[in-house]
């Protein structure tokens, strides 16, 4: 069982799985992110029309933005991308686009690295506070500052360790081995996201993962940034993902 001590455990990559990252295929960068960041970096202020033109080219993102900006169905009648972008703000728009990339990185990493298929969930599958949740977080700093946090049950953490090390769920793993395993998973996911942000012109550096067991799934906030949360499940076990990002740091 992971160490219940709430003090963060800073983990280094497992020697046995260092080579896996080299074989991991990154998800493609949404072209809209790169184009919008290019506009914002190339001048003091991009026009709203330029940004909405980019978003309009992506039908799914258009629908998501309008839904996020106008939660009530009746308010969406006649709503446009320009109205939604103006209401949400540019950073929030980019947050949603990057969030889609992070969702895919989570799904791909769990499927590819540990053969654990995930399904999108509404968050009801997360373990109760009394049982505790294993938290694995990685910060990245640079032109884009942010943090990715994964929250899941200790059982799922042991399953991840077993899959990465080629063992069985019944095997007895020391707390530091489980911490290393879940730390490596969040490290790969965050590295995926950070690499895509670098491709978009927002280079950053990734810190070492921190792993701890706690009862509350915290909402991470960064000055000037936006935060979003996503949920998945594997069988009867839930996974929460919190993304906080503050782009365009000068």
C-alpha positions as CSV (number, residue, x, y, z in Angstrom):
1,X,0.0,0.0,0.0
2,X,1.4,3.5,-0.8
3,X,2.8,5.5,2.1
4,X,-0.1,7.3,3.8
5,X,2.3,10.1,4.9
6,X,0.9,13.2,3.3
7,X,4.5,14.5,2.6
8,X,5.1,14.5,-1.1
9,X,7.4,11.7,-2.3
10,X,9.6,13.1,-5.2
11,X,10.1,10.2,-7.5
12,X,12.7,9.5,-10.3
13,X,11.9,7.4,-13.4
14,X,12.0,3.6,-12.9
15,X,15.2,2.2,-14.5
16,X,13.2,-0.8,-15.8
17,X,10.9,1.4,-18.0
18,X,13.2,4.3,-19.1
19,X,13.2,2.9,-22.6
20,X,9.4,2.9,-22.9
21,X,9.2,6.7,-23.3
22,X,11.4,6.5,-26.4
23,X,8.8,4.2,-28.0
24,X,5.8,6.2,-26.9
25,X,4.0,8.0,-29.8
26,X,2.8,11.5,-29.0
27,X,-0.7,12.6,-30.0
28,X,-0.8,15.0,-32.9
29,X,-0.8,18.7,-31.9
30,X,-4.2,20.4,-32.6
31,X,-3.4,22.9,-35.4
32,X,-5.6,25.5,-33.7
33,X,-3.4,25.6,-30.6
34,X,-0.3,26.3,-32.7
35,X,-2.0,28.9,-34.9
36,X,-3.5,30.8,-32.0
37,X,-0.3,30.8,-30.0
38,X,1.5,32.0,-33.1
39,X,-0.8,34.9,-33.3
40,X,-0.4,35.8,-29.6
41,X,3.4,35.5,-29.8
42,X,3.8,37.3,-33.0
43,X,2.2,40.5,-31.9
44,X,0.9,42.3,-28.8
45,X,-2.7,41.3,-29.4
46,X,-4.4,39.1,-32.0
47,X,-7.8,40.1,-33.2
48,X,-10.8,38.2,-32.0
49,X,-11.8,37.7,-35.6
50,X,-8.5,35.9,-36.4
51,X,-8.9,33.6,-33.4
52,X,-12.5,32.7,-34.1
53,X,-11.7,32.0,-37.7
54,X,-9.2,29.3,-36.5
55,X,-11.6,27.8,-34.1
56,X,-14.5,27.7,-36.6
57,X,-12.4,25.3,-38.7
58,X,-12.8,22.7,-35.9
59,X,-16.5,21.7,-35.7
60,X,-16.1,19.7,-32.4
61,X,-14.2,22.5,-30.7
62,X,-16.8,25.0,-31.9
63,X,-19.6,23.0,-30.2
64,X,-17.6,22.6,-27.0
65,X,-16.8,26.3,-26.7
66,X,-20.4,27.4,-27.3
67,X,-21.6,24.8,-24.7
68,X,-19.0,25.9,-22.2
69,X,-19.8,29.6,-22.7
70,X,-23.6,29.1,-22.6
71,X,-24.5,26.2,-20.3
72,X,-28.2,26.7,-20.7
73,X,-29.4,25.2,-24.0
74,X,-31.8,28.1,-24.6
75,X,-29.0,30.6,-24.4
76,X,-27.1,28.8,-27.3
77,X,-29.7,29.8,-29.9
78,X,-27.8,32.2,-32.3
79,X,-24.6,31.9,-30.3
80,X,-21.4,32.2,-32.3
81,X,-17.8,31.2,-31.7
82,X,-16.9,34.9,-31.5
83,X,-19.5,35.4,-28.7
84,X,-18.2,32.3,-26.9
85,X,-14.6,33.3,-27.2
86,X,-15.3,36.8,-26.0
87,X,-17.2,35.4,-23.0
88,X,-14.6,32.8,-22.0
89,X,-11.4,34.7,-22.8
90,X,-8.5,33.6,-24.9
91,X,-6.6,31.7,-22.2
92,X,-9.8,29.7,-21.4
93,X,-10.2,28.8,-25.1
94,X,-6.7,27.6,-25.3
95,X,-7.1,25.7,-22.0
96,X,-10.0,23.8,-23.6
97,X,-8.0,23.0,-26.7
98,X,-5.0,21.8,-24.6
99,X,-7.4,19.8,-22.4
100,X,-8.5,17.8,-25.4
101,X,-4.9,16.9,-26.0
102,X,-4.4,16.0,-22.4
103,X,-7.4,13.7,-22.4
104,X,-6.0,11.8,-25.4
105,X,-2.6,11.6,-23.8
106,X,-4.2,10.0,-20.7
107,X,-6.1,7.5,-22.7
108,X,-3.2,6.6,-25.0
109,X,-0.7,6.3,-22.1
110,X,-2.8,4.0,-20.0
111,X,-3.6,1.9,-23.1
112,X,-0.1,1.8,-24.5
113,X,2.1,1.7,-21.4
114,X,0.1,-0.4,-18.9
115,X,-2.7,-2.0,-21.0
116,X,-5.4,-0.4,-18.9
117,X,-8.3,0.8,-21.1
118,X,-10.1,3.8,-19.7
119,X,-13.5,5.2,-20.3
120,X,-14.6,8.8,-20.0
121,X,-16.6,9.3,-16.7
122,X,-18.5,11.9,-14.9
123,X,-16.4,11.7,-11.7
124,X,-18.7,9.5,-9.7
125,X,-16.1,6.6,-9.7
126,X,-13.5,8.4,-7.7
127,X,-12.8,6.8,-4.4
128,X,-14.5,8.4,-1.3
129,X,-12.5,10.7,0.8
130,X,-12.4,8.2,3.7
131,X,-10.5,5.7,1.5
132,X,-7.9,8.3,0.3
133,X,-6.7,9.0,-3.2
134,X,-3.3,8.5,-4.6
135,X,-2.1,11.8,-6.1
136,X,0.6,12.1,-8.7
137,X,1.5,15.6,-9.9
138,X,4.1,17.2,-12.2
139,X,4.7,20.9,-12.7
140,X,6.1,22.5,-15.8
141,X,7.4,26.1,-16.1
142,X,8.5,28.3,-18.9
143,X,6.4,30.2,-21.4
144,X,3.6,28.0,-20.3
145,X,3.4,27.4,-16.5
146,X,1.2,24.6,-15.3
147,X,0.6,21.4,-13.4
148,X,-1.0,18.0,-14.2
149,X,-2.4,16.0,-11.3
150,X,-3.7,12.4,-11.4
151,X,-6.0,11.2,-8.6
152,X,-6.9,7.5,-8.3
153,X,-7.3,4.7,-5.8
154,X,-4.3,2.9,-4.2
155,X,-5.5,-0.3,-5.9
156,X,-5.2,1.3,-9.3
157,X,-1.7,2.4,-8.3
158,X,-0.7,-1.1,-7.5
159,X,-2.2,-2.3,-10.8
160,X,-0.1,0.2,-12.7
161,X,3.1,-0.9,-10.9
162,X,2.3,-4.6,-11.7
163,X,1.7,-3.8,-15.4
164,X,4.9,-1.7,-15.7
165,X,7.1,-4.3,-13.9
166,X,5.5,-7.4,-15.5
167,X,4.2,-8.7,-12.2
168,X,0.8,-9.5,-10.7
169,X,-1.7,-7.4,-8.7
170,X,-1.2,-9.9,-5.9
171,X,2.5,-9.2,-5.6
172,X,3.7,-7.2,-2.6
173,X,5.2,-3.9,-3.9
174,X,7.1,-1.6,-1.5
175,X,5.5,1.9,-1.3
176,X,8.4,3.5,-3.1
177,X,7.9,1.1,-6.1
178,X,4.2,2.0,-6.4
179,X,5.1,5.7,-6.1
180,X,7.8,5.4,-8.8
181,X,5.3,3.6,-11.1
182,X,2.5,6.2,-10.8
183,X,5.0,9.0,-10.9
184,X,6.3,7.6,-14.2
185,X,2.8,7.5,-15.7
186,X,2.1,11.1,-14.8
187,X,5.6,12.0,-16.0
188,X,4.9,10.5,-19.4
189,X,1.5,12.2,-19.7
190,X,2.9,15.6,-18.7
191,X,5.9,15.1,-21.0
192,X,3.5,14.4,-23.9
193,X,1.6,17.6,-23.1
194,X,4.8,19.7,-22.6
195,X,6.2,18.5,-25.9
196,X,3.1,19.5,-27.8
197,X,3.2,22.9,-26.1
198,X,6.8,23.3,-27.2
199,X,5.7,22.5,-30.7
200,X,3.2,25.3,-30.4
201,X,5.9,27.8,-29.4
202,X,5.4,27.5,-25.6
203,X,8.6,25.8,-24.4
204,X,8.8,24.7,-20.8
205,X,10.7,22.4,-18.4
206,X,9.1,19.5,-16.5
207,X,9.9,19.0,-12.8
208,X,10.1,15.7,-11.0
209,X,6.8,14.0,-10.1
210,X,5.4,14.2,-6.6
211,X,3.3,11.4,-5.2
212,X,1.2,11.3,-2.0
213,X,-1.9,9.8,-0.5
214,X,-4.6,12.3,0.7
215,X,-8.3,12.6,1.1
216,X,-9.0,15.7,-1.0
217,X,-8.5,16.1,-4.7
218,X,-7.2,19.6,-4.7
219,X,-8.0,22.3,-7.3
220,X,-4.6,23.6,-8.4
221,X,-4.6,27.2,-9.4
222,X,-1.8,29.3,-11.0
223,X,-1.9,33.1,-11.1
224,X,-3.4,34.2,-14.4
225,X,-4.2,30.6,-15.4
226,X,-7.2,28.4,-15.8
227,X,-8.0,25.1,-14.3
228,X,-10.0,22.2,-15.7
229,X,-10.8,18.7,-14.5
230,X,-11.5,15.4,-16.4
231,X,-12.6,12.0,-15.2
232,X,-12.1,8.4,-16.4
233,X,-12.7,5.0,-15.1
234,X,-11.3,1.4,-15.4
235,X,-13.8,-1.2,-14.3
236,X,-14.9,-0.1,-10.8
237,X,-12.0,2.3,-10.3
238,X,-12.0,6.0,-11.1
239,X,-9.3,8.3,-12.3
240,X,-9.4,12.1,-11.9
241,X,-7.1,14.5,-13.9
242,X,-6.6,18.1,-13.0
243,X,-5.0,20.5,-15.5
244,X,-3.9,24.0,-14.6
245,X,-2.1,26.1,-17.2
246,X,-1.2,29.8,-17.5
247,X,0.1,30.4,-21.1
248,X,1.9,33.4,-22.6
249,X,4.4,34.1,-19.9
250,X,6.7,36.8,-21.1
